[in-house]
Amino acid sequence: MDKDHAVNPSSSASNPLFLGFMLLSFFFGAGNLIFPPMLGMNAGLNFTPAVIGFIVTAIALPMLSLIAIAKSSGELLGLGRRVHPVFAYVFAILIYLSIGAMYGIPRAANVGYEMGFRHFINLPEGISLITYVVVFFSVCYLCALKSGRLVDIIGKVLTPVLLGVIALLCGLAFMHLTPSVHAPSEQFNSNPLSAGIIEGYFTLDALAGLAFGTVLANAIMGSTKAAGQAPLAPQQLVKVMIQSSLVAGLFLGLIYFGLAWIGRGMYRPEGYENGAVLLSSAATQLMGNAGNVAFGMIVILACLTTCIGLINACSSFANQVYPKIGYGVYVLIFTVLGALFSNLGLDSILAIAVPIMVFLYPISIALVLLSLIHPMIAKHPLTYVFGVGTATLFAFNDMLSNLVSSPLPWHSLIEKLPMAELGLGWIVPTILMALLGFVIKRSDQAI
């Protein structure tokens, strides 16, 4: 590489700190804001193992998804092709629909309105919602349109503001709230580590990680180009993506711990309706009336940055699959769809989206974990086919179980599998079938 055009590792184009901040803001939506406080309150004396379990699946799995994407040329399709080309497209489309237009974007926008905007902007209900949707999605559109400047817009501006407000709230909590010493709820009583793992599992961030990996790769390449620098070599791209993932994971862990600690400090026997009510109460108690404004700012910023990332991810993928339509047009399409679906209500969206996400999660985990050992199994393609195929069968069963009211005929057999009581009965069969696929290939070579 010519020295005059070599990439400056300290520049924002390839700076893992700013890239990590961008990733952090994408992952940290309203759901991630309200889960940890309830976990902290309900875990009680079992606070530490519950938080550790939550961090394992709410942070480790998404970061592994990002690393898997980094090692597959920065795209989800490349990851899926290791199973089969048709699988790659079907799987990727379902991922982007589930975290984007069908659920992720309208959910985040709606939560931002319900938990933030409407509490400190005094307007008539109808006008209030319309005003919020227009302003919110206008900002999303303008930021997502500047895909090459996402690092500057989000990594340098929005995320530091978000972190500052959260740090203020957590700092005041550490100074003024006393951790409650109370018995854990039934959910966290016998096996708090497993309960925390399940809570983090259902954040569904591992699915988002598969999409945001592509956004991260595009942001790095776009920022490098905008800075007039030579493109990063594949090995450099992987290195920067992994470093950025670790930065995002570190800050996510600190935030989750702080929010969970607030939940423990705000314990009351009658509980709270949800984590949003708990945090709102904490903000008011610690900062007075200004607390409601601070809490509203946290929620809106968290929802805004998540929606920007999701619109960018969906638009980039759609443009990759059908490049005859420009990226900017796709941004407009997903922005308008998000604005429209935000007014339909979460119940109908959840009814469609949840079964699909239950179907996708085991498949995603199996594919990610196998991809992390790809150098060992690259010459054994049946490892992917058998492993991911088995996870797909179990995932389809889980989806059916969510859709029907009565137990399926084979339900009693699945209940006997290891970890079935945790909803993880698919793991051991998937591992065994992946090993079988590996052995079959080795047998062919021996012959």
LINKATA-V609150 format. One record per helix or strand of 3 or more residues. SS is the DSSP state (a for helix, b for strand). FROM is the first residue (numbers start at 1). TO is the last residue. If there is no record, write none. Layout:
ss/from/to
SS/FROM/TO
SS/FROM/TO
//
This chain:
ss/from/to
a/3/5
a/12/14
a/16/27
a/30/70
a/76/80
a/85/99
a/104/120
a/125/145
a/147/176
a/186/188
a/192/201
a/205/226
a/234/265
a/275/287
a/289/321
a/327/341
a/346/372
a/374/377
a/382/403
a/411/415
a/420/422
a/426/446
//
